Amino acid sequence: MNLTINWITLRVRDLEASISFYHDILGLPIQRRFESRGKQIAMLGSDAQPKIEVIQGGEQTVQPENGVSVGFEVESLEGAMEELRHKGIPIARGPIMPNPRLSFFYILDPDGFEVQLAQHHQSIE
C-alpha cells in the first residue's frame, strides 16, 4: 500500500478566526470553502501539499489538550519568529534545538492547537 497524507482535520469554534490564522498569519492558500451537513468547512494549503481542513459546527471532538499539533517547515526559524512577533503572535514554547539538525518553536491557533514551526539544518561534516 502506498499512502500519502491528504489532509488533517481540526474541529474549530470559529471558522473565520481559523481561516484568518492559517491564511492571513501563516500564509496558507484557501483552496476552497463549502458547507456540508450543516457544517462550515475550509481547506487550506498549497496544491502539492497536504491540507489543513477546518470544520465549524457539530460536536467538537478533538481538544487541544489531546496532544494534537500541526507542523510546518520554515526556511528561517529566526525570520519566522520575527514575522510572527511583528504580527502580534506570541511564541508559546521554544525555540528548542533537540539536535544540531533541527530547531523549532510552537505558537497556538485560535482554538489552542499547537502549531510547530521547524527548521531543518544542513548537517555539519
C-alpha positions in Angstrom: 0.0 0.0 0.0 1.4 3.4 -1.0 -0.1 6.2 1.2 0.3 10.0 1.2 -1.3 12.4 3.7 -4.3 14.2 2.1 -5.4 16.5 4.9 -5.5 16.9 8.7 -8.9 17.9 10.2 -9.3 20.4 13.1 -12.7 21.0 14.5 -12.9 24.6 15.4 -15.2 27.0 17.3 -14.9 29.9 14.8 -14.2 29.2 11.2 -13.4 32.8 10.3 -10.8 33.1 13.1 -9.2 29.8 12.0 -9.1 31.0 8.3 -7.6 34.3 9.4 -4.9 32.5 11.4 -3.9 29.9 8.9 -4.4 32.1 5.8 -3.6 35.7 6.9 -1.0 34.9 9.6 0.7 31.7 8.3 0.0 32.3 4.6 -1.7 29.0 3.6 -3.8 29.5 0.5 -7.5 28.9 0.8 -8.2 26.0 -1.6 -12.0 26.0 -1.1 -14.8 26.7 1.4 -18.1 24.9 1.5 -21.0 23.7 3.7 -21.7 20.0 4.3 -24.4 18.7 6.5 -24.8 22.0 8.4 -21.0 22.3 8.9 -18.9 25.1 7.5 -15.6 23.7 6.1 -12.4 25.3 4.6 -9.5 23.5 3.1 -6.2 25.4 3.3 -2.8 24.6 1.8 -0.8 24.5 -1.4 -1.8 22.3 -4.3 1.0 19.8 -4.0 0.9 19.6 -0.2 -1.4 18.1 2.4 -4.2 20.4 3.5 -5.5 21.7 6.8 -9.2 21.1 6.9 -11.0 23.3 9.5 -14.6 22.4 10.3 -17.1 24.6 12.3 -20.3 23.0 13.6 -21.4 19.8 15.3 -19.6 18.3 18.2 -16.0 19.4 18.8 -14.4 16.0 19.4 -10.7 16.9 19.3 -9.4 19.2 22.1 -6.0 20.8 22.2 -5.1 19.0 25.4 -5.4 15.7 23.5 -1.9 16.4 22.1 -2.8 17.3 18.6 -0.3 19.6 16.8 0.3 20.6 13.3 3.9 21.2 12.0 5.3 23.3 9.2 8.8 23.7 7.8 10.2 27.2 7.5 13.3 28.5 5.8 14.5 30.5 8.7 13.4 30.0 12.3 14.6 33.4 13.4 12.8 35.0 10.4 9.6 33.2 11.2 9.8 34.3 14.9 10.4 37.9 13.9 7.5 37.9 11.4 5.1 36.4 14.0 6.3 38.9 16.6 5.5 41.7 14.2 2.0 40.2 13.6 1.4 40.1 17.4 1.5 36.2 17.7 3.3 35.1 20.9 5.7 32.2 21.0 4.1 29.5 23.2 7.2 27.4 23.6 10.8 27.4 22.3 12.9 27.8 20.4 14.0 24.2 21.0 17.0 22.5 19.4 16.9 18.8 20.2 19.8 18.1 17.9 22.1 20.0 15.5 19.9 19.3 12.5 16.6 20.5 13.9 15.2 23.6 15.7 11.6 24.6 16.3 9.1 26.6 18.3 5.4 26.5 18.9 2.5 29.0 18.6 -1.2 28.5 19.3 -4.0 28.7 16.8 -7.3 30.4 17.9 -8.6 27.1 19.4 -5.4 26.5 21.3 -4.0 23.8 19.0 -0.2 23.8 18.9 1.4 24.8 15.6 5.0 23.9 15.3 7.3 25.8 13.0 10.5 23.9 12.3 13.8 24.5 10.5 16.0 21.6 9.4 19.7 22.5 9.2 22.3 21.1 6.9 24.5 18.6 8.7 27.9 19.8 9.5 30.6 17.3 8.4 
